[in-house]
Amino acid sequence: MGSQSLSLSAIASWVKQKAQQTGLLPPDSQFSHSNLDKADEDAIRECVWGLIIQGIVAPGTCNDDIYQSDLPWGK
């Protein structure tokens, strides 16, 4: 995922893709789409917020500001 800017839904999509690759979720097809359970989406949200609270992840953009000092829409 790298240092690109991501939303919670993008992170959930990444987790879903990894779950499908490991066989925890069936792959999407033309006729059906697997989705994460609400409990799994909530767990992802809690993990991300835990990382934010610990100062490991900072919300914001990463363009030229390597320290991510501005929250989204801060300028």
N, C-alpha and C positions, 0 to 999 in steps of 0.2 A: 504494500500500500504506500510505502514511502512517505515523503513529507508533503504530499499534495493535500489540498484542502478537501475535506470530506464532511458529509452530513451524516447524521445518525442513520438515515435510510440507506446511504451508500455503504456504511459499515455493515448494516444488517444484510444487504445484498451480498457483500463479500463473504460474510459468515455463512449465508445460505449456499453460496457457490462452493465453499470449502466443505460444507456438510454433504453436498451432493457428490463431490469428488471422492469423499471417503465412504460413501454409501449410507450415511445416516439419514439422508433424504433421497427420495427417488428423483431422477433427473426430470427437468421440465420437458414436455413434448408439445407438439402442435395443438394437442387437445386438452392437456391438463398441466397445471402449474403447481408445484409444491411451494408452500409458504412456511416460514418459521411460525411456531406457536407464539401466541401473545406472551406467554411466560418467558420464552427465549428472547423475544424482542425487548421485554422489560429487563432481563438479565444483561443484555448488551448495553442498554441505556444506563443501568446501574454501574457497570464496569467502566464505561466512558466517563461518567460523572465522578467515580472514585479516582480515576487517573487525573481528572481536572483538579479535584480537591487536593490531591497529593502534590500537585504542581508538576506532574510528569507530562501532561498534555495541556496546552493552552489554546483556548478557543481564539480564533482570529485568522488572519490571512498570513501568507508566508512569502509573498512576492519578493520584495527587496528588503523586508524587515526581518532579519534572521532571528530576532528575539521575540517576534510576534507580540509586540507591545500594544497593538490596537485590536480591540474586539471587533467583530464584524460591524460594519457600517460606522466605524469610529471616525472616519474622515469626512 
